[in-house]
């Protein structure tokens, strides 16, 4: 039996403009998408939860159009599915789905670290090092550690200088993040932090082959923890 979404968490109304006359706030579609995305990633809307367009629109004081557009956006990210005669529901991922998504991500991440090595600046390397130093001071895989971890990987992605590559990786990360949070707590942080430092060293020394091997092992460890296939 699936849960029905409880959309009773309104978002701030869009108002005001920037100094250049352009709106300083995201569109209604973007705001609705962010609210729903955040709730899915936090696990408030679990796999199989039904999303009622009329209820979401009424709760947030918008028409059906931005809600439908937001759901199409989330469908493109793999977070929801539009099912004939059943409406919209939060997607479910089986172990095989997780392995497929991470397989694709490994290929993209290997390309990304190669691009990063070719383009990263000394200032960006310093920023990555400072993030890892902050992570070293943490003792568990909590929200603070996860945020720094995301920033570290975002920094590597940004240094690739390929926006489309970055966007593809972001979509894959978004789709599996809820499962990583729920199932990969057993990963701990020690091994992952060792891999982070090794990856940064490979980037700094222009060792592309080593960097590709490290990011591959890094992601495969996460898959193993999520699917229960650790050796």
N, CA, C and O of each residue as an XYZ file, in Angstrom:
924
protein
N       0.849     -1.199      0.000
C       0.000      0.000      0.000
C       0.882      1.245      0.000
O       1.816      1.326      0.797
N       0.615      2.199     -0.856
C       1.448      3.384     -0.961
C       0.902      4.508     -0.104
O      -0.296      4.582      0.169
N       1.806      5.383      0.315
C       1.409      6.539      1.105
C       1.012      7.662      0.174
O       1.562      7.803     -0.919
N       0.055      8.459      0.613
C      -0.330      9.624     -0.167
C       0.434     10.827      0.358
O       0.554     11.019      1.568
N       0.949     11.632     -0.557
C       1.784     12.756     -0.148
C       0.998     13.742      0.702
O      -0.183     13.991      0.459
N       1.666     14.291      1.692
C       1.092     15.348      2.508
C       1.794     16.642      2.131
O       2.890     16.910      2.623
N       1.183     17.457      1.261
C       1.874     18.622      0.733
C       1.671     19.880      1.563
O       1.858     20.982      1.048
N       1.301     19.755      2.807
C       0.909     20.933      3.599
C       2.098     21.674      4.188
O       2.164     21.927      5.391
N       3.027     22.012      3.322
C       4.181     22.787      3.756
C       4.405     23.884      2.733
O       5.222     23.717      1.827
N       3.698     25.009      2.855
C       3.776     26.055      1.842
C       5.153     26.673      1.756
O       5.925     26.654      2.715
N       5.446     27.220      0.592
C       6.741     27.862      0.388
C       6.551     29.370      0.344
O       5.425     29.838      0.178
N       7.640     30.153      0.492
C       7.527     31.609      0.465
C       7.011     32.093     -0.876
O       7.352     31.542     -1.923
N       6.192     33.121     -0.836
C       5.671     33.692     -2.069
C       6.790     34.405     -2.831
O       7.720     34.959     -2.244
N       6.667     34.370     -4.131
C       7.644     35.025     -4.975
C       7.352     36.513     -5.012
O       6.233     36.913     -5.333
N       8.327     37.331     -4.693
C       8.117     38.773     -4.733
C       9.453     39.477     -4.826
O      10.487     38.921     -4.454
N       9.430     40.700     -5.324
C      10.640     41.500     -5.374
C      11.453     41.257     -6.630
O      11.319     40.224     -7.288
N      12.306     42.234     -6.955
C      13.178     42.111     -8.114
C      14.569     42.527     -7.725
O      14.769     43.241     -6.743
N      15.530     42.076     -8.501
C      16.915     42.469     -8.280
C      17.120     43.886     -8.789
O      16.221     44.482     -9.381
N      18.303     44.412     -8.553
C      18.584     45.794     -8.916
C      18.481     46.024    -10.417
O      18.160     47.130    -10.852
N      18.753     44.979    -11.221
C      18.697     45.150    -12.671
C      17.295     44.939    -13.235
O      17.104     44.929    -14.451
N      16.304     44.770    -12.334
C      14.938     44.606    -12.778
C      14.532     43.176    -13.019
O      13.351     42.902    -13.236
N      15.496     42.233    -12.987
C      15.197     40.826    -13.169
C      14.774     40.218    -11.840
O      15.336     40.554    -10.798
N      13.799     39.338    -11.867
C      13.320     38.737    -10.632
C      14.454     38.089     -9.863
O      15.251     37.343    -10.432
N      14.529     38.378     -8.543
C      15.577     37.820     -7.700
C      15.161     36.495     -7.100
O      15.915     35.912     -6.320
N      13.981     36.003     -7.441
C      13.452     34.783     -6.854
C      13.188     33.750     -7.945
O      12.910     34.116     -9.086
N      13.271     32.470     -7.609
C      12.983     31.435     -8.594
C      11.504     31.417     -8.967
O      10.672     31.997     -8.271
N      11.189     30.750    -10.065
C       9.806     30.658    -10.512
C       9.011     29.751     -9.581
O       9.580     29.016     -8.774
N       7.680     29.812     -9.706
C       6.822     28.934     -8.896
C       7.135     27.468     -9.183
O       7.158     26.637     -8.276
N       7.376     27.165    -10.453
C       7.727     25.791    -10.813
C       8.979     25.338    -10.074
O       9.005     24.250     -9.501
N      10.019     26.173    -10.086
C      11.273     25.811     -9.438
C      11.105     25.638     -7.935
O      11.711     24.751     -7.334
N      10.279     26.491     -7.330
C      10.074     26.405     -5.887
C       9.318     25.133     -5.523
O       9.676     24.439     -4.572
N       8.262     24.829     -6.291
C       7.518     23.597     -6.037
C       8.440     22.390     -6.201
O       8.423     21.470     -5.383
N       9.241     22.402     -7.262
C      10.161     21.290     -7.505
C      11.143     21.136     -6.350
O      11.435     20.016     -5.932
N      11.652     22.250     -5.833
C      12.618     22.175     -4.740
C      11.980     21.625     -3.472
O      12.571     20.794     -2.782
N      10.759     22.094     -3.165
C      10.063     21.600     -1.972
C       9.879     20.088     -2.055
O      10.190     19.367     -1.107
N       9.376     19.615     -3.183
C       9.124     18.185     -3.336
C      10.428     17.396     -3.373
O      10.528     16.329     -2.768
N      11.427     17.920     -4.083
C      12.720     17.236     -4.159
C      13.336     17.075     -2.776
O      13.814     15.996     -2.425
N      13.325     18.143     -1.996
C      13.908     18.078     -0.655
C      13.194     17.058      0.224
O      13.831     16.337      0.991
N      11.872     17.001      0.110
C      11.110     16.060      0.929
C      11.355     14.614      0.497
O      11.364     13.703      1.324
N      11.553     14.415     -0.796
C      11.879     13.068     -1.279
C      13.263     12.657     -0.784
O      13.450     11.537     -0.310
N      14.232     13.569     -0.896
C      15.594     13.236     -0.489
C      15.701     13.015      1.014
O      16.522     12.219      1.470
N      14.869     13.721      1.790
C      14.882     13.519      3.244
C      14.117     12.268      3.654
O      14.181     11.856      4.812
N      13.403     11.666      2.726
C      12.644     10.467      3.040
C      11.248     10.739      3.549
O      10.546      9.803      3.932
N      10.814     12.009      3.567
C       9.456     12.324      4.012
C       8.418     11.787      3.026
O       7.316     11.398      3.415
N       8.782     11.773      1.768
C       7.942     11.171      0.732
C       8.683      9.931      0.248
O       9.602     10.021     -0.566
N       8.277      8.787      0.751
C       8.977      7.558      0.438
C       8.629      7.005     -0.922
O       7.699      7.473     -1.580
N       9.385      6.002     -1.339
C       9.132      5.351     -2.620
C       7.698      4.828     -2.672
O       7.246      4.150     -1.749
N       6.993      5.143     -3.742
C       5.614      4.721     -3.895
C       4.593      5.728     -3.415
O       3.396      5.545     -3.639
N       5.041      6.798     -2.753
C       4.101      7.818     -2.287
C       3.414      8.498     -3.474
O       4.068      8.873     -4.447
N       2.097      8.652     -3.385
C       1.340      9.319     -4.441
C       1.399     10.833     -4.259
O       1.342     11.337     -3.138
N       1.512     11.543     -5.367
C       1.548     13.005     -5.349
C       0.313     13.521     -6.074
O       0.138     13.294     -7.271
N      -0.536     14.216     -5.333
C      -1.792     14.726     -5.886
C      -1.592     16.177     -6.330
O      -1.308     17.052     -5.512
N      -1.741     16.415     -7.615
C      -1.491     17.742     -8.175
C      -2.396     18.792     -7.546
O      -1.927     19.872     -7.187
N      -3.691     18.494     -7.406
C      -4.631     19.468     -6.855
C      -4.295     19.803     -5.402
O      -4.367     20.967     -5.009
N      -3.932     18.810     -4.606
C      -3.602     19.063     -3.199
C      -2.342     19.909     -3.073
O      -2.275     20.818     -2.245
N      -1.343     19.604     -3.900
C      -0.099     20.373     -3.853
C      -0.368     21.818     -4.270
O       0.122     22.754     -3.637
N      -1.148     21.993     -5.336
C      -1.457     23.342     -5.814
C      -2.226     24.135     -4.764
O      -1.923     25.304     -4.523
N      -3.224     23.502     -4.137
C      -4.033     24.197     -3.135
C      -3.211     24.551     -1.905
O      -3.342     25.648     -1.362
N      -2.370     23.633     -1.469
C      -1.588     23.869     -0.255
C      -0.612     25.022     -0.428
O      -0.322     25.743      0.526
N      -0.102     25.197     -1.650
C       0.915     26.221     -1.874
C       0.375     27.459     -2.575
O       1.135     28.374     -2.890
N      -0.918     27.493     -2.819
C      -1.520     28.690     -3.379
C      -1.109     28.991     -4.802
O      -0.941     30.154     -5.168
N      -0.942     27.943     -5.621
C      -0.587     28.142     -7.021
C      -1.573     27.364     -7.878
O      -2.365     26.572     -7.367
N      -1.517     27.597     -9.190
C      -2.378     26.846    -10.103
C      -1.771     25.469    -10.364
O      -0.677     25.160     -9.892
N      -2.484     24.665    -11.107
C      -1.998     23.324    -11.440
C      -0.793     23.365    -12.371
O       0.034     22.453    -12.351
N      -0.685     24.414    -13.187
C       0.366     24.451    -14.208
C       1.780     24.385    -13.638
O       2.555     23.538    -14.080
N       2.165     25.245    -12.665
C       3.523     25.122    -12.135
C       3.766     23.803    -11.415
O       4.896     23.315    -11.377
N       2.709     23.221    -10.844
C       2.865     21.924    -10.184
C       3.148     20.846    -11.224
O       4.048     20.026    -11.045
N       2.379     20.849    -12.312
C       2.610     19.864    -13.382
C       4.014     20.024    -13.957
O       4.698     19.034    -14.215
N       4.446     21.277    -14.157
C       5.780     21.516    -14.714
C       6.862     21.059    -13.736
O       7.887     20.514    -14.145
N       6.629     21.282    -12.451
C       7.595     20.848    -11.442
C       7.712     19.326    -11.429
O       8.811     18.785    -11.305
N       6.578     18.637    -11.555
C       6.593     17.175    -11.560
C       7.286     16.639    -12.809
O       7.958     15.610    -12.746
N       7.130     17.326    -13.947
C       7.858     16.923    -15.156
C       9.368     17.070    -14.936
O      10.161     16.240    -15.382
N       9.745     18.151    -14.234
C      11.155     18.368    -13.922
C      11.691     17.234    -13.046
O      12.778     16.712    -13.293
N      10.933     16.864    -12.038
C      11.359     15.786    -11.136
C      11.339     14.436    -11.845
O      12.141     13.556    -11.532
N      10.428     14.273    -12.796
C      10.403     13.045    -13.581
C      11.686     12.926    -14.396
O      12.250     11.838    -14.520
N      12.148     14.050    -14.952
C      13.395     14.059    -15.703
C      14.599     13.713    -14.843
O      15.596     13.190    -15.339
N      14.502     14.009    -13.540
C      15.576     13.683    -12.602
C      15.458     12.257    -12.070
O      16.329     11.787    -11.338
N      14.369     11.567    -12.446
C      14.189     10.196    -12.003
C      13.599     10.058    -10.616
O      13.604      8.963    -10.053
N      13.085     11.149    -10.046
C      12.569     11.104     -8.679
C      11.096     10.733     -8.621
O      10.642     10.173     -7.623
N      10.339     11.034     -9.675
C       8.929     10.662     -9.709
C       8.624     10.009    -11.046
O       9.367     10.163    -12.015
N       7.524      9.281    -11.079
C       7.081      8.636    -12.318
C       5.617      8.974    -12.544
O       4.818      8.953    -11.608
N       5.265      9.284    -13.781
C       3.880      9.522    -14.157
C       3.346      8.208    -14.718
O       3.799      7.738    -15.762
N       2.384      7.623    -14.018
C       1.882      6.300    -14.364
C       0.463      6.390    -14.928
O      -0.389      7.055    -14.341
N       0.201      5.740    -16.042
C      -1.155      5.762    -16.627
C      -2.202      5.260    -15.630
O      -2.044      4.196    -15.033
N      -3.267      6.035    -15.461
C      -4.400      5.692    -14.596
C      -4.041      5.654    -13.112
O      -4.900      5.337    -12.289
N      -2.814      5.963    -12.753
C      -2.412      5.912    -11.342
C      -1.856      7.235    -10.842
O      -1.574      7.376     -9.652
N      -1.696      8.203    -11.728
C      -1.199      9.499    -11.312
C       0.318      9.525    -11.201
O       1.026      8.856    -11.953
N       0.798     10.310    -10.251
C       2.237     10.510    -10.069
C       2.658      9.919     -8.734
O       1.983     10.107     -7.722
N       3.784      9.198     -8.736
C       4.280      8.663     -7.478
C       5.802      8.727     -7.440
O       6.466      8.771     -8.476
N       6.331      8.732     -6.233
C       7.777      8.738     -6.035
C       8.338      7.408     -6.524
O       7.799      6.347     -6.206
N       9.415      7.465     -7.295
C       9.963      6.256     -7.901
C      10.592      5.324     -6.867
O      11.017      5.740     -5.789
N      10.632      4.062     -7.241
C      11.291      3.028     -6.443
C      12.542      2.593     -7.199
O      12.533      2.496     -8.427
N      13.612      2.332     -6.464
C      14.832      1.835     -7.095
C      15.187      0.483     -6.499
O      15.371      0.357     -5.288
N      15.281     -0.523     -7.354
C      15.749     -1.834     -6.928
C      17.271     -1.839     -6.956
O      17.892     -0.908     -7.469
N      17.872     -2.892     -6.404
C      19.328     -2.994     -6.382
C      19.902     -2.897     -7.791
O      20.941     -2.271     -8.001
N      19.222     -3.519     -8.760
C      19.707     -3.474    -10.139
C      19.684     -2.052    -10.688
O      20.561     -1.666    -11.460
N      18.672     -1.266    -10.285
C      18.601      0.134    -10.722
C      19.766      0.933    -10.158
O      20.388      1.728    -10.863
N      20.055      0.715     -8.880
C      21.166      1.415     -8.225
C      22.481      1.084     -8.920
O      23.288      1.975     -9.187
N      22.697     -0.185     -9.212
C      23.928     -0.598     -9.872
C      24.048      0.027    -11.263
O      25.132      0.441    -11.675
N      22.917      0.092    -11.987
C      22.945      0.708    -13.317
C      23.275      2.193    -13.231
O      24.125      2.688    -13.970
N      22.600      2.903    -12.326
C      22.832      4.338    -12.200
C      24.265      4.634    -11.789
O      24.880      5.569    -12.302
N      24.797      3.845    -10.869
C      26.175      4.069    -10.457
C      27.156      3.658    -11.550
O      28.229      4.249    -11.669
N      26.803      2.651    -12.351
C      27.663      2.292    -13.464
C      27.808      3.439    -14.447
O      28.901      3.724    -14.935
N      26.684      4.095    -14.732
C      26.724      5.264    -15.607
C      27.511      6.388    -14.951
O      28.308      7.069    -15.596
N      27.272      6.571    -13.649
C      27.956      7.665    -12.954
C      29.461      7.442    -12.907
O      30.226      8.398    -13.037
N      29.904      6.188    -12.723
C      31.341      5.908    -12.710
C      31.979      6.377    -14.018
O      33.031      7.015    -14.014
N      31.327      6.052    -15.136
C      31.873      6.456    -16.433
C      31.978      7.978    -16.537
O      32.980      8.505    -17.020
N      30.940      8.676    -16.081
C      30.948     10.141    -16.147
C      31.950     10.744    -15.167
O      32.627     11.721    -15.488
N      32.044     10.167    -13.982
C      32.980     10.692    -12.974
C      34.430     10.489    -13.418
O      35.275     11.343    -13.150
N      34.734      9.387    -14.085
C      36.091      9.178    -14.602
C      36.437     10.250    -15.635
O      37.541     10.796    -15.628
N      35.503     10.541    -16.505
C      35.707     11.622    -17.464
C      35.876     12.946    -16.740
O      36.697     13.779    -17.125
N      35.085     13.132    -15.684
C      35.107     14.401    -14.948
C      36.454     14.641    -14.269
O      36.984     15.750    -14.330
N      37.022     13.604    -13.616
C      38.309     13.823    -12.932
C      39.416     14.069    -13.950
O      40.354     14.818    -13.676
N      39.313     13.444    -15.120
C      40.314     13.705    -16.159
C      40.240     15.156    -16.616
O      41.264     15.819    -16.782
N      39.017     15.643    -16.819
C      38.829     17.044    -17.183
C      39.275     17.975    -16.059
O      39.852     19.034    -16.306
N      39.001     17.570    -14.835
C      39.403     18.370    -13.676
C      40.914     18.552    -13.641
O      41.407     19.663    -13.448
N      41.641     17.466    -13.829
C      43.106     17.534    -13.794
C      43.631     18.486    -14.863
O      44.626     19.178    -14.649
N      42.974     18.520    -15.993
C      43.422     19.373    -17.087
C      43.102     20.843    -16.867
O      43.693     21.707    -17.515
N      42.165     21.141    -15.953
C      41.673     22.520    -15.862
C      41.726     23.143    -14.469
O      41.578     24.360    -14.355
N      41.925     22.379    -13.425
C      41.817     22.908    -12.072
C      42.931     23.912    -11.779
O      44.050     23.780    -12.274
N      42.607     24.907    -10.975
C      43.577     25.936    -10.596
C      44.146     25.643     -9.209
O      43.593     24.847     -8.450
N      45.252     26.296     -8.900
C      45.864     26.141     -7.579
C      44.899     26.603     -6.487
O      44.851     26.012     -5.408
N      44.146     27.640     -6.762
C      43.180     28.143     -5.786
C      42.092     27.108     -5.512
O      41.683     26.923     -4.366
N      41.629     26.439     -6.554
C      40.602     25.416     -6.372
C      41.150     24.215     -5.597
O      40.448     23.638     -4.767
N      42.388     23.843     -5.865
C      43.003     22.745     -5.115
C      43.090     23.102     -3.638
O      42.830     22.264     -2.774
N      43.455     24.345     -3.351
C      43.517     24.797     -1.960
C      42.143     24.707     -1.317
O      42.030     24.301     -0.160
N      41.101     25.078     -2.044
C      39.748     24.989     -1.507
C      39.353     23.557     -1.199
O      38.729     23.297     -0.170
N      39.707     22.621     -2.074
C      39.414     21.214     -1.832
C      40.166     20.699     -0.605
O      39.619     19.939      0.194
N      41.414     21.117     -0.464
C      42.203     20.686      0.698
C      41.580     21.192      1.996
O      41.524     20.461      2.985
N      41.124     22.405      1.995
C      40.512     22.964      3.205
C      39.219     22.227      3.562
O      38.923     22.034      4.741
N      38.455     21.819      2.560
C      37.248     21.035      2.826
C      37.606     19.704      3.495
O      36.957     19.298      4.459
N      38.633     19.032      2.984
C      39.042     17.756      3.563
C      39.584     17.930      4.982
O      39.380     17.069      5.837
N      40.262     19.027      5.224
C      40.759     19.286      6.579
C      39.604     19.470      7.559
O      39.675     19.021      8.703
N      38.547     20.129      7.108
C      37.358     20.276      7.955
C      36.694     18.928      8.187
O      36.225     18.647      9.290
N      36.652     18.096      7.161
C      36.066     16.763      7.293
C      36.878     15.892      8.240
O      36.319     15.055      8.949
N      38.182     16.082      8.258
C      39.047     15.309      9.160
C      38.682     15.530     10.623
O      38.910     14.661     11.465
N      38.121     16.685     10.916
C      37.798     17.012     12.314
C      36.456     16.415     12.761
O      36.113     16.457     13.942
N      35.712     15.866     11.817
C      34.433     15.250     12.152
C      34.620     13.768     12.441
O      35.557     13.142     11.945
N      33.724     13.214     13.244
C      33.900     11.835     13.712
C      32.807     10.875     13.245
O      32.879      9.676     13.512
N      31.807     11.390     12.558
C      30.746     10.509     12.099
C      30.127     11.039     10.806
O      30.311     12.195     10.425
N      29.395     10.155     10.156
C      28.777     10.481      8.877
C      27.445     11.188      9.125
O      26.378     10.631      8.866
N      27.519     12.413      9.626
C      26.313     13.168      9.948
C      26.027     14.182      8.844
O      26.666     14.169      7.792
N      25.063     15.055      9.098
C      24.671     16.030      8.078
C      25.819     16.962      7.710
O      25.972     17.330      6.545
N      26.630     17.347      8.701
C      27.753     18.241      8.431
C      28.776     17.569      7.524
O      29.297     18.182      6.593
N      29.058     16.291      7.811
C      30.026     15.557      6.988
C      29.494     15.394      5.571
O      30.232     15.568      4.601
N      28.204     15.059      5.451
C      27.614     14.866      4.137
C      27.649     16.153      3.304
O      27.879     16.110      2.095
N      27.421     17.296      3.958
C      27.444     18.572      3.249
C      28.845     18.883      2.731
O      29.008     19.333      1.597
N      29.859     18.641      3.571
C      31.243     18.878      3.142
C      31.641     17.899      2.042
O      32.351     18.259      1.103
N      31.181     16.672      2.168
C      31.464     15.668      1.143
C      30.890     16.099     -0.205
O      31.548     15.982     -1.238
N      29.654     16.598     -0.180
C      29.037     17.078     -1.414
C      29.813     18.259     -1.993
O      29.994     18.348     -3.207
N      30.269     19.159     -1.137
C      31.031     20.323     -1.602
C      32.358     19.905     -2.233
O      32.793     20.486     -3.227
N      32.994     18.891     -1.645
C      34.257     18.397     -2.193
C      34.053     17.860     -3.610
O      34.789     18.218     -4.530
N      33.064     17.012     -3.773
C      32.817     16.450     -5.101
C      32.312     17.518     -6.072
O      32.644     17.483     -7.257
N      31.512     18.464     -5.577
C      31.062     19.570     -6.429
C      32.251     20.373     -6.954
O      32.257     20.811     -8.104
N      33.252     20.560     -6.102
C      34.441     21.304     -6.518
C      35.178     20.619     -7.654
O      35.652     21.271     -8.584
N      35.270     19.298     -7.572
C      35.906     18.536     -8.648
C      35.085     18.650     -9.929
O      35.634     18.844    -11.014
N      33.773     18.529     -9.794
C      32.909     18.629    -10.966
C      33.024     20.005    -11.621
O      33.124     20.113    -12.843
N      33.010     21.043    -10.807
C      33.104     22.403    -11.342
C      34.395     22.601    -12.128
O      34.403     23.265    -13.165
N      35.476     22.027    -11.633
C      36.775     22.180    -12.292
C      36.834     21.485    -13.642
O      37.763     21.728    -14.412
N      35.865     20.625    -13.950
C      35.851     19.976    -15.269
C      35.552     20.982    -16.376
O      35.939     20.785    -17.527
N      34.852     22.072    -16.012
C      34.501     23.147    -16.937
C      33.514     22.704    -18.031
O      33.356     23.390    -19.041
N      32.860     21.565    -17.825
C      31.859     21.101    -18.783
C      30.489     21.108    -18.120
O      30.156     20.171    -17.394
N      29.684     22.147    -18.354
C      28.381     22.266    -17.684
C      27.440     21.092    -17.928
O      26.739     20.670    -17.009
N      27.409     20.564    -19.131
C      26.496     19.451    -19.410
C      26.912     18.198    -18.653
O      26.062     17.462    -18.153
N      28.208     17.955    -18.569
C      28.712     16.822    -17.796
C      28.331     16.980    -16.331
O      27.877     16.031    -15.692
N      28.517     18.181    -15.804
C      28.170     18.466    -14.408
C      26.690     18.220    -14.164
O      26.319     17.650    -13.139
N      25.843     18.643    -15.092
C      24.398     18.482    -14.928
C      23.995     17.011    -14.962
O      23.141     16.585    -14.185
N      24.597     16.238    -15.847
C      24.281     14.807    -15.901
C      24.658     14.115    -14.594
O      23.901     13.289    -14.084
N      25.814     14.447    -14.062
C      26.235     13.846    -12.792
C      25.312     14.294    -11.667
O      24.966     13.500    -10.792
N      24.914     15.565    -11.685
C      24.021     16.074    -10.641
C      22.698     15.309    -10.640
O      22.181     14.964     -9.578
N      22.156     15.048    -11.813
C      20.892     14.324    -11.892
C      21.029     12.908    -11.343
O      20.139     12.425    -10.643
N      22.129     12.248    -11.653
C      22.354     10.897    -11.137
C      22.504     10.916     -9.622
O      21.952     10.060     -8.931
N      23.248     11.886     -9.103
C      23.432     12.004     -7.654
C      22.101     12.257     -6.965
O      21.806     11.653     -5.933
N      21.302     13.146     -7.532
C      20.012     13.481     -6.933
C      19.119     12.251     -6.843
O      18.448     12.034     -5.834
N      19.116     11.452     -7.896
C      18.231     10.294     -7.947
C      18.568      9.258     -6.882
O      17.665      8.632     -6.327
N      19.849      9.067     -6.590
C      20.229      8.013     -5.645
C      20.523      8.530     -4.241
O      20.757      7.736     -3.330
N      20.514      9.851     -4.051
C      20.910     10.405     -2.762
C      20.046      9.895     -1.615
O      20.555      9.622     -0.528
N      18.741      9.767     -1.852
C      17.850      9.304     -0.781
C      18.209      7.888     -0.356
O      18.063      7.537      0.815
N      18.675      7.073     -1.293
C      19.067      5.703     -0.969
C      20.427      5.675     -0.289
O      20.664      4.852      0.595
N      21.316      6.565     -0.695
C      22.619      6.650     -0.039
C      22.427      7.004      1.427
O      23.039      6.392      2.303
N      21.579      7.990      1.696
C      21.355      8.423      3.081
C      20.741      7.313      3.919
O      21.081      7.139      5.089
N      19.835      6.567      3.308
C      19.100      5.556      4.063
C      19.895      4.270      4.260
O      19.754      3.607      5.287
N      20.730      3.909      3.282
C      21.326      2.577      3.290
C      22.841      2.535      3.427
O      23.402      1.479      3.721
N      23.512      3.661      3.219
C      24.973      3.623      3.195
C      25.607      4.129      4.479
O      26.789      4.473      4.494
N      24.833      4.177      5.558
C      25.393      4.652      6.829
C      26.530      3.758      7.304
O      27.419      4.209      8.026
N      26.503      2.483      6.899
C      27.540      1.557      7.310
C      28.893      1.824      6.673
O      29.895      1.229      7.070
N      28.930      2.713      5.688
C      30.203      3.042      5.052
C      31.190      3.675      6.024
O      32.401      3.506      5.887
N      30.665      4.406      7.010
C      31.558      5.146      7.887
C      32.211      6.286      7.137
O      31.711      6.711      6.095
N      33.323      6.788      7.654
C      34.002      7.893      6.987
C      35.501      7.659      6.804
O      36.138      8.342      6.002
N      36.071      6.702      7.538
C      37.517      6.549      7.500
C      38.027      6.188      6.108
O      38.894      6.872      5.564
N      37.484      5.101      5.527
C      37.945      4.670      4.211
C      37.631      5.722      3.153
O      38.452      5.987      2.275
N      36.454      6.316      3.235
C      36.099      7.322      2.241
C      37.013      8.545      2.328
O      37.368      9.139      1.310
N      37.393      8.917      3.561
C      38.263     10.071      3.701
C      39.669      9.774      3.173
O      40.310     10.642      2.580
N      40.140      8.559      3.388
C      41.429      8.163      2.807
C      41.366      8.277      1.283
O      42.307      8.752      0.647
N      40.255      7.838      0.710
C      40.088      7.928     -0.738
C      40.020      9.378     -1.198
O      40.558      9.719     -2.252
N      39.365     10.232     -0.421
C      39.291     11.652     -0.775
C      40.691     12.266     -0.859
O      41.015     12.954     -1.827
N      41.509     12.016      0.152
C      42.858     12.567      0.162
C      43.687     12.007     -0.984
O      44.453     12.735     -1.616
N      43.535     10.713     -1.253
C      44.266     10.099     -2.358
C      43.833     10.694     -3.697
O      44.656     10.918     -4.585
N      42.532     10.945     -3.827
C      42.019     11.547     -5.054
C      42.567     12.949     -5.246
O      42.966     13.315     -6.352
N      42.589     13.732     -4.182
C      43.135     15.086     -4.276
C      44.614     15.044     -4.655
O      45.070     15.851     -5.465
N      45.366     14.104     -4.071
C      46.784     13.983     -4.403
C      46.973     13.625     -5.875
O      47.855     14.167     -6.541
N      46.143     12.712     -6.382
C      46.241     12.332     -7.796
C      45.920     13.512     -8.703
O      46.549     13.694     -9.745
N      44.936     14.311     -8.299
C      44.586     15.500     -9.085
C      45.741     16.500     -9.079
O      46.104     17.056    -10.115
N      46.301     16.714     -7.910
C      47.366     17.712     -7.776
C      48.638     17.292     -8.514
O      49.386     18.147     -8.988
N      48.888     16.002     -8.615
C      50.089     15.495     -9.292
C      49.828     15.100    -10.738
O      50.682     14.502    -11.393
N      48.630     15.441    -11.233
C      48.275     15.191    -12.636
C      48.314     13.709    -13.002
O      48.681     13.352    -14.122
N      47.940     12.856    -12.067
C      47.953     11.414    -12.301
C      46.527     10.967    -12.668
O      45.764     10.530    -11.807
N      46.190     11.083    -13.934
C      44.828     10.816    -14.379
C      44.419      9.367    -14.150
O      43.319      9.102    -13.667
N      45.295      8.431    -14.494
C      44.951      7.015    -14.341
C      44.653      6.679    -12.890
O      43.703      5.950    -12.603
N      45.454      7.202    -11.976
C      45.237      6.937    -10.545
C      43.946      7.586    -10.078
O      43.185      6.972     -9.330
N      43.686      8.809    -10.502
C      42.458      9.501    -10.099
C      41.230      8.740    -10.586
O      40.251      8.616     -9.849
N      41.267      8.235    -11.806
C      40.135      7.475    -12.337
C      39.923      6.192    -11.544
O      38.785      5.806    -11.280
N      41.010      5.530    -11.163
C      40.894      4.292    -10.378
C      40.316      4.570     -8.999
O      39.514      3.786     -8.491
N      40.719      5.683     -8.390
C      40.248      6.019     -7.045
C      38.764      6.357     -7.058
O      38.016      5.881     -6.204
N      38.327      7.175     -8.015
C      36.903      7.551     -8.038
C      36.048      6.333     -8.353
O      34.919      6.233     -7.874
N      36.567      5.407     -9.150
C      35.828      4.174     -9.433
C      35.634      3.358     -8.155
O      34.521      2.927     -7.853
N      36.723      3.145     -7.403
C      36.641      2.379     -6.156
C      35.755      3.086     -5.146
O      35.012      2.443     -4.404
N      35.833      4.408     -5.117
C      35.049      5.223     -4.184
C      33.552      4.994     -4.394
O      32.814      4.779     -3.432
N      33.113      5.038     -5.628
C      31.695      4.859     -5.942
C      31.269      3.396     -5.816
O      30.146      3.115     -5.398
N      32.137      2.482     -6.168
C      31.806      1.066     -6.032
C      31.635      0.669     -4.572
O      30.812     -0.193     -4.263
N      32.392      1.279     -3.673
C      32.199      1.045     -2.241
C      30.795      1.460     -1.805
O      30.157      0.772     -1.008
N      30.321      2.583     -2.330
C      28.985      3.057     -1.976
C      27.923      2.095     -2.486
O      26.970      1.791     -1.768
N      28.071      1.615     -3.709
C      27.123      0.654     -4.262
C      27.093     -0.608     -3.402
O      26.020     -1.127     -3.094
N      28.265     -1.099     -3.018
C      28.338     -2.321     -2.217
C      27.625     -2.139     -0.890
O      26.921     -3.042     -0.438
N      27.800     -0.970     -0.251
C      27.145     -0.709      1.025
C      25.639     -0.606      0.885
O      24.896     -1.025      1.772
N      25.189     -0.049     -0.230
C      23.760      0.137     -0.449
C      23.043     -1.146     -0.816
O      21.882     -1.341     -0.457
N      23.735     -2.026     -1.533
C      23.079     -3.240     -2.024
C      23.436     -4.467     -1.214
O      22.969     -5.567     -1.506
N      24.285     -4.278     -0.171
C      24.635     -5.396      0.680
C      25.530     -6.416      0.011
O      25.422     -7.614      0.271
N      26.431     -5.931     -0.865
C      27.310     -6.847     -1.588
C      28.764     -6.684     -1.176
O      29.670     -7.046     -1.926
N      28.995     -6.129      0.036
C      30.381     -5.967      0.472
C      31.052     -7.333      0.568
O      30.435     -8.341      0.911
N      32.342     -7.318      0.249
C      33.105     -8.560      0.350
C      33.303     -8.939      1.788
O      33.926     -9.960      2.078
